[in-house]
């Protein structure tokens, strides 16, 4: 299903040119996690609707969108990250591969960011 990049950007509060390109939905996403204590990175491959454990966290992918004309470029992923030990949601929203600090997980031990969508 094709949607306009402007819809994603408006949701995120970003300015988009009037000639915004269309985006496609991926079947999954490649995320990367960093354990700040050990310095070890881990790649997480999730299908849409799937959840995966990363340390004490549970990461769930709602959807992943990318520019239709260039699947290897920027990705937008809707994620929910919960702390299983405290039963609390730490992050719920959209992360953007090209701007991970714009909407980031705030956790003392772990960082998670989007690498790409998988079509």
C-alpha positions in Angstrom: 0.0 0.0 0.0 1.4 3.4 -1.0 1.1 6.4 1.2 2.6 9.9 1.0 5.8 10.7 2.9 4.0 13.9 3.9 1.7 11.9 6.1 4.6 10.4 8.0 6.4 13.7 8.2 3.3 15.5 9.4 2.9 12.9 12.1 6.5 13.5 13.2 6.2 17.3 12.9 8.7 17.5 10.0 8.5 19.9 7.1 8.3 18.2 3.7 8.4 19.7 0.2 5.2 19.8 -1.8 6.6 17.2 -4.2 7.2 14.6 -1.6 7.8 11.1 -2.9 5.6 8.1 -2.1 6.6 5.6 0.4 6.0 1.8 0.6 5.4 -0.4 3.6 8.0 -3.0 4.4 7.3 -6.5 5.7 9.9 -6.0 8.5 12.8 -3.9 9.8 16.4 -4.2 10.7 17.2 -2.5 14.0 20.4 -2.3 15.9 20.7 -2.4 19.6 23.7 -1.2 21.7 24.4 -2.4 25.2 26.1 0.6 26.7 27.7 -1.4 29.5 29.4 -4.1 27.4 29.7 -1.9 24.2 28.3 -4.8 22.2 25.9 -4.2 19.3 23.2 -6.6 18.2 21.2 -6.6 15.0 17.5 -7.3 15.5 15.3 -8.5 12.5 11.6 -8.1 13.1 8.6 -8.7 11.0 5.7 -6.3 11.2 3.7 -7.2 14.3 6.5 -9.2 15.8 8.2 -8.6 19.2 11.7 -9.6 20.2 13.6 -9.5 23.4 16.8 -7.5 23.8 18.2 -7.8 27.3 15.4 -6.8 29.7 13.6 -5.0 26.8 10.9 -6.1 24.5 10.9 -4.4 21.1 7.7 -4.6 19.0 7.5 -3.4 15.3 4.2 -1.9 14.3 5.2 -1.0 10.7 8.1 0.2 8.6 8.0 2.6 5.7 10.6 3.6 3.1 10.8 5.7 -0.1 9.2 3.6 -2.8 11.8 4.6 -5.4 14.8 3.8 -3.2 14.2 0.9 -0.7 17.8 1.2 0.6 17.4 4.8 1.7 15.7 6.3 4.7 13.4 4.1 6.8 10.6 5.1 9.3 9.7 2.5 11.9 6.8 2.5 14.4 8.2 0.8 17.5 7.1 0.1 21.0 9.8 -0.7 23.5 8.9 -2.0 27.0 11.0 -2.8 30.0 9.9 -6.3 31.0 11.5 -6.1 34.5 9.4 -3.1 35.4 6.4 -3.7 33.1 6.6 -0.2 31.7 6.7 1.2 28.2 9.9 3.2 27.6 9.2 4.2 24.0 6.2 4.3 21.7 6.4 6.1 18.4 8.2 6.5 15.1 12.0 6.3 14.7 13.7 7.5 11.6 16.9 5.8 10.3 18.6 9.1 9.2 17.8 11.0 12.4 18.0 8.5 15.3 18.3 11.3 17.9 15.1 13.0 16.8 12.9 10.4 18.4 15.1 8.1 20.5 14.7 5.5 23.2 15.7 6.9 26.6 17.3 4.1 28.6 20.4 4.1 30.8 21.7 0.8 29.5 20.3 0.3 26.0 20.1 2.2 22.7 18.0 1.0 19.8 17.8 2.5 16.3 16.4 1.8 12.9 18.8 0.6 10.1 16.4 -0.2 7.2 13.0 -1.7 6.3 12.9 -5.1 4.7 10.6 -5.5 1.8 
